[in-house]
Amino acid sequence: MTRQQQIEIEAAAFRGLVEHLRRRSTLAEALNQQLEMDYPAAQERVYGMPIEQWKRDHQIPASDEQLELFEQTRPQHARISGHQ
């Protein structure tokens, strides 16, 4: 497989995932059904545990370089309710 073929396959998979998530949003569907579900509750449904527990068990600390890049690109980040 060429590098270009790999890129195209990965891009198609990503587009499919994005479309799936747009159609199957737990939080949006809860709102449609007039159920109360806030962002932390939606995260718990996705991760199968509270997000803080998931972070403690699975997320490694970011390096100084990663933190710097994060700050440099902050204006490009998606705005998520409750997160700035």
ABEGO torsion letter per residue (X at the ends): XBAAAAAAAAAAAAAAAAAAAAAABAAAAAAAAGBBBBAAAAAAAAAGBBAAAAAAAABBBBBAAAAAAAAAAAAABBBBBGBX
